[in-house]
Structures are given as structure tokens and as C-alpha cells.
Amino acid sequence: MHENDLKWYYDLSTGEVTQGKATGFKNRMGPYETQAEARNALEIAQGRNEIADTWDETEDD
């Protein structure tokens, strides 16, 4: 068994959280260490995007 089979993923098309790669890569976010992290995948991505946008704005100056 591969270590990613034990990690958690968020399915963008259904909103479901699964352990292991149950869906295709186009709709899958992850891997996450915990089920709770996978449930919050969209919020985690939004936070990371905001940090990256702030960094980009700083670099543009």
C-alpha cells in the first residue's frame, strides 16, 4: 500500500472527502493528512491564494 492511499482528498465535483485516490486528478484536491483538513480544502486553498496574491503585489512594487 502506498502512503498516499492513507491520505485524505477533497472531490471538487461532489464535495465529498475520501481516503485514498477515489476520483480522477482533475476533480481531486490533496493529499491532506487528516479528514478535517480535506473537508477544509477550499478554505485552505483560498488562504494560500491570498498569501500568494499579497506576495505578488509586494514583488510588483
N, C-alpha and C positions, 0 to 999 in steps of 0.2 A: 504494500500500500504506500502510495506517495504521500508526503507530508501535506500537500495541498488538498488531498481528499478529506482531511480533518478540519480544514479551514472553512470559513463561512462566506457566502456570496449573496449579493442582492440582485434580483432579477428585475430589470427596468420595465419589462413588458407586463409583468404580473404583480410586482410589488412584493413578491414572496422572498423569503430568506431560506436558503438551503445550505446544508453542509455538503461540501464537495461540489464539483463542477457539473451540476444537473442540467444547465442550459448552455446554449451556444455563447461564444465570446462576444457577439455583437450586443447582447442584452444583459451581460453579466458585469457587475462591479465587484471587485475584491481581488485578492482574498483579504479577509478580516480575521483577526484572532478569535473574536467572540461573536456570538449570535447578536448581542446587543449592538456591537459596532456595525455589523452588517445591516441591522434594522435602521441605523442612523446614517447609512451610506450617502444619501443625498445631502444631509446636513454637513457631513464631513467634507464632501466634495465642494459644497458651497463655501465653507470656511477656507479651504485650501485655495479656491479660486480668488477669494477676496484678498488673501495674503499675497498671491501671485500678482494680482492687479495692482496692489499697493506697491509692490516691489518694482513692477514695470513702470509705474508712474514716477517713482523715485529715480530710476535709471534714465528716464527720458529727460529729466531736468538737467 
